[in-house]
Amino acid sequence: MSKKTVSLAIFFGLMLIQVFCNDTHVVIGAGGVGYFSNKEDENISLDYEKITLILFDSYYSVNVDYTFANSLDQSLEYDIGFPVVSRDSWKKNEFISNMIPLEGFLTKVNGEEVDFAETRQSNDEGVSKWYVKKVKFEKKAITNINIQYSSKYGMSGGLGSGFNATYFYGSAYIWKGPIKKIDVEVLNNSKFVINSFQNNAKSVDFAQIEFLSKNKTGVSFINVKPQKDAKFDLWMSKIDNYGVYSIDLNWVKTRFICKPEQYYFLTPEQLRIERNFFYAINGLIFKSSDLTAFFGKMPWYEPKYTNVDSRLNNEEKKAIQIILDLEAKRMQSEKK
């Protein structure tokens, strides 16, 4: 799947959002911490980045591994900062406020946990806090950096029905060249259904998505050259909210005729629910009590028929087959 952006759905308006960022080269001055330069570093490249997000019911955890390379024949020592963005300094039409702090922040360099300084003094108007450490990049060598933290979810949606997590990695624009590869792995151990995963990077050569295990999905990006506002957005909702707030049957039908990649973040249980939406929309009387109870909550559900195969249109039949194929792939991923 070759594309610039993986964008799997559009959800509701933004209310409260989490924005955490990539490690970047910083300078510490009298006024606080700020980006070292607006220019690309000539010596240190970020060759690989792996971001692992684990979703729980009340919070999510983040684990990020960076692989840096020093091309010089001499060692370099940098102040490296991990910024927490407090408000939108890139797009005036977005609203970011009331930031929920991250918890349990720790960082490692080449496998060893290192000390860091936490400071709210920032020279960048978009950053509320920096976690700063010193890192020595040995000559002609690889340096591995790890960060870990957890956070509560942001809120989205006019009805407060949506949740989100945003990882702003545009701070990596300062490193030499493109990021050769970014792997994002999302493990869903929560009650949420993932509606959308988006990467707004303007320069990406290749992207692919795959099932990794029962509840884990992976997305890979090649040769990413992030602009300063580049970020990953993960949008979620409780599956019980699907369709509850709309009595417009045409809207409901449109909502569930999706591109195949939209379904990749769903668990096996959620894929089953999604597939049966098309039967519910057409008035099927379900034999399974759990499906009867679930769709009975929907204001548009009117069980009338014991068989609705002849009532399904071509788009609905195509969507059902797509989901069936993905359910089979999900099952295969469990055997890996």
N, C-alpha and C positions, 0 to 999 in steps of 0.2 A: 504494500500500500504506500504509494509515493504521494506525499502531500506536504504542504507547508504547515498546516494546522490540523491537529486532531481535535475536532469539536463535535461532541457526541450529542449535545442537546442544548436548548436554550431554556433557562429556568426563569424565576420571577425576579423582581427588582431587588437590588442590594440594600440591606439594612445594617448588618453588622458583620465584619469580615476580619479574618486572621491573615496577616501578611508576614511571613518570616523568610529569610533570605540566604543567599550564598556567602561563603567566606570570601573576603575581598581584601586587597592591599589598602591599608589606611595610613593616614598621617595623624599624629597626635600633636596638636598645637595649643596655644594659650586659650583659644575659644572652645576647645573640645576636639572630638574625633571627627574626621571626614575622609572621603575618598581621596586616595593618594593623588590621583590624576584623572583627567577626562580622556587621556590617551591610553592606548593599549601598551601593556608591559612588553618590553623587547626581549625578555629573557625567560620568564616563567610562563609555562602553558598549563592549562587545566585539560588534561588528556581524557579523563573519564570521571563520570559522576554517577553514583547510584543512590537513588532516593527511595527509601522504604517507608510507606505509611501504613500503620495498623490502626484500623477503626474499631473502637469500642463504643458501648452505648452512650457514655457520658463524656468521653474524651478520645483523642487520638494521639498516637506516638509517632515520632519522626526519627529516622536514623539515616544519616547521609554520609557516604564515603566519597572522598575526593582523591584523585590521583594526579599529582602535579609533577612536572618535569622541568628541571633546570638545564638549559642548553649551554650555559657558560662553563668555562674551565676554572671557575672560582665559585666559592660558596657565597650565598647571599642571605642576610637576615632581615626579615620584614616584620612589621607589625601587621597582624592579620585580624580583621574585624568581622564579626557576624552581626549585621544590622537588623533591627526590628523596626519595620516601617509603621509609622503612626498615622499618617494621612497621605492622601494621594497627591504627590508632587508631579505626576506625569499627565493625568487626565482630569481636567476640571469637571467633567460631567459625571465622575464617580464620587461617591461619598464614603469615606472611611472614618470611623470614630469609635470611641469607647473601646479601645483595644483590650482584649483579654490577654493577660501576660502568659508567656510560656513558662513551664515548670520543669524542674529537674535538669537544667541545661548542664551538659558536660561535653568536653572535647578531648580528643586524643591526637597525638602526632606520632606516626609510625608505631602505633599500638600502645603507646604509653599515655596515660592520662596526664594532662598538663594544667597548670594554673591559668586563670584568665581574670581579667579585670572587667567589672560591669560598670558602665558609666552612662549617665543620661545627658552628659554634655556632648552635644553634636553640632558640627558645622554644616550638616546637611539638613535642610528644613523638612525633608520627608522621613527622617529617622529619629525615633524617640529614644532609642537605647542602642548601645554597642556592647558586644562581648569581645574583648580584645586580648590577644595572646601574641607572644613572639614565636616566630617559626624560622628555623634555619634550613634553607634549601641547599643541600650539599651539592658540590660541583658535579656536573654531568650525572645527576642521580635523580631517582624517583622519591618523592615525599608523599606519604599517605596521611591524610587528615580525616578525622571522623568527628561528627557532631551528633548529639542525641538530645531530645527534649520531648515533652508532651504538652498538650494544650486542650482546653475545652473548645467546642465548635463555635464558629461564627453563626449568625442567624441571617436568613434571607427570606424574602417573600412577604408580601403585604399582609398575609394571614399568619405569619410567623411559623409557616409549615416547613420551611426549608432550612438546611444547614450547609455550611461550607468550610473548606480549608483552602488557603491559598499559599503557595510557596513561590515567592518572588526571587527568581534566580538571575535577574538582570544585572545584579551587582557583580556578576562574573564577567561583564563586558571588558573589564580592565585587563584580563589575562591575555597572553599572546595567542593569536589565532583563534579558530573556532574550538569549542568543546567537541572533541572527536566523537564521543558517544555519551548519551545520557540514558540510563535505564531507570524507569519509575515502576515500582512494584506496589500494588495496593492490595492489602489483605483485609477483607471485610469480615470482622468478628462482631459486627454490630447489628442493630435492628433496622438500619437504614438501607435504602435502595439508592444506588448511585445513578443519578440522572445524567450527569455530564462530567466529562474530563476535557479540559481545554488547555492548549499551549498556544500562546499568542506570539511566539517568536516569529520574526519576519524572515529569518534565514535558516531554513532546515532542509537538508538534502533528502532525507528519507525518514519515514516513520512506520512502525509496525506495531500491532497489538496482538496479544495471545493469552490464552489461559495458561496459568502456571500450576495451579492446583485447584481443589474444590472451590475455595473462596478467594483465590488470589489471581490477579490479572497483572500482566506486565505490558508496558508501553516503552518502546525504544526509539530514540532519535539520534540521527547521525549528522555530524558536522554542523553543530548548532552555534551560530554566532549571535548571542543574545544582545538585543538593544537594552537600554537601561530599564525599560518598563516590562521586560519579559517575565512571564510568570506562568505557573501551572495553577489552574482552578479546578477544584473538585466540589461538585454540587450534589447534595443529597436530600432525601426526604424520607419520611416514614412511609412504608408501602401502603399502609391503611389510608393514607391521604390521597392516593391515586384516584382521581375522578370524583371524589367525595364533594369537592367544592364546585363542580360544574354539572348543570343539568342539560347542557347543550350536547346532544348526542353526536352531532357532526364534529364538534371539537374533540370529544373523547375518541372517536374513530381516527381522526387525524393524528392525535397524540401517540397512538400505539402502532402506527405504520411508520416504522423507523428504519434508518440505515442499519446494516448488520453490525457495524462497530459499536453502535449505541448499546447493544445487548451484552457486550463483552464483560462489563463490570458487574453483571448480575450473578447472584449465587444460583445454584440449581433450583432451590425453592422459588426464588424470584422469577427465574425463567419460566417455570411452570405456571405461575400466576399470570405473567405477561402473555403466554401462549393462549391461556384460557380466557383472556379478556375478549378476544375476537368471537369466541362462542357466547360469552355473556352478553356482548353488545347485540348479538342476533337472537337473544332470548332463549338460549339453551337451558333446560332444566338439568342441573348437574346431579350426578349420582353420588359424588364425593361430598360428604357433609362439610368438610373444611372449605371447599369452593363455594358451596351454597351459602355458608355463613359469611365468607369474605365478600362475595359479590352482592349479598343481601344488604350490605351497608351502602351500596351505591344507589343514588336517587334515580339513575337511568335504567337500572336493571329490572327487566320484566320477564320472568321465566314463563315461557309459553309452549316451548317445543321440546320434544325428546330427541330430535335430530335437526340440525341446522346446516348440514353440509350444502344443501342446495341454495341456501340463503347467503353464503359467503361469496363476496365478490373476489375478483382476481387479485387485488392488492392484499386483501386479508388472507387469502390462501397462500400467497407468496410470503407474507410475514410469518405465518404459522410454520411454513417449511423452513424458513431461515432460522427460527427459534429451535425447531426440532434438530436441525443440523448442529446448532451451537450447543444444545443439550448433550448431544452425542460427543462433541469435542470436549465439553466440560467433564464428562464422565471419563473420557480417555486421559485427561490431565490428572485425574485422581490416581491413575495407575502408574504415573511417572515415578 
